[in-house]
Amino acid sequence: MNIRKQYELKAKEIIGDRSKAEEQYDDEVLRGLKSGCNIRDAIARANAKYPTEALAVDASSEQDVASHNEFLLEHEKIMKMARR
């Protein structure tokens, strides 16, 4: 198995199966982060736009949520480079 396929399988394992609504929510969080928002503001922005997918983030979960979204940002960059 080539490295790209191995990466894609591992990423799918980390990200998990997501519904279309979950993908849209995550994309909105990422847009907020890309525009300079901190994780709490990016989530608040996504929660306002997609209230059915809203996350409640507190001090105990903030780092986990931030790490997950940092992974999604890096994954997005890697997949863009792989399509070139």
N, C-alpha and C positions, 0 to 999 in steps of 0.2 A: 504494500500500500504506500502511495506517495505521501510526502509530507503535507501537502495541501489537504488531501483527504483525511489524514490523521487529525490535522488541526480542526477541520470542519466538524468531525465527529466529536472531538473533545469540546468544542465550543457549543455544539448542540446539547451535549450532556450538561454543561454548566448553565446555559441559558434555559434549557427545558422547552417543552412545548408551550407555545403561547397562542392565544386566540388573536384574531385580527384586532379586537379592541385593546388587548394587552400590548400588542405591537405599536398601535397608535399612541397609547399612553406613554410607553417607553420612548418612542420617537419624540414626543412632546417634551419629556424630561431632558432628553439629549439636546434638543433645540435650545432649551433654557440654559443648559450647561455651556453649550457652544457660544451663546450670546453673552456669557460672563456671569450668569446667576450662580449663586452657591447652591448646594444640593437642596436645602430647605426651600429656597425660593423657586427652584426649578420644579420641585414636587408640588408646591402650592399652585404654580402655573398650570401644571398638568392636571392636578385635582380639580381646578376650576373648569378646565375644558372637558375633562372626562370624569365626571363625578361618580359614575358607576365603577370605575377602576381605581378610585382614589385610595392612596396609601396614607395611613396614619403613622408618621415617623416621630419617634421620640429620641431622647438622648441615648437610650440603650440600643436602638436599631439604626441610628443615623449612619454610623460607620459602615455597617453591612450594606445598607442601601447605596451609600456613596461608592463603595467598592464594586458593587454589582454594576452600577452605571458607568464607572470608569472602565470596567471590562467591556461593556457594550460600546463605548466610544472607541476603544482600541480595536475591538472586533470589526467595527464599521470601517476603520482605516485600513485594516489588513485586507478585508474583503474588496475594498476599492482598489487597492494595489494589485490584488490577485486577478482582477478583471482586466487589467491593462494588457 
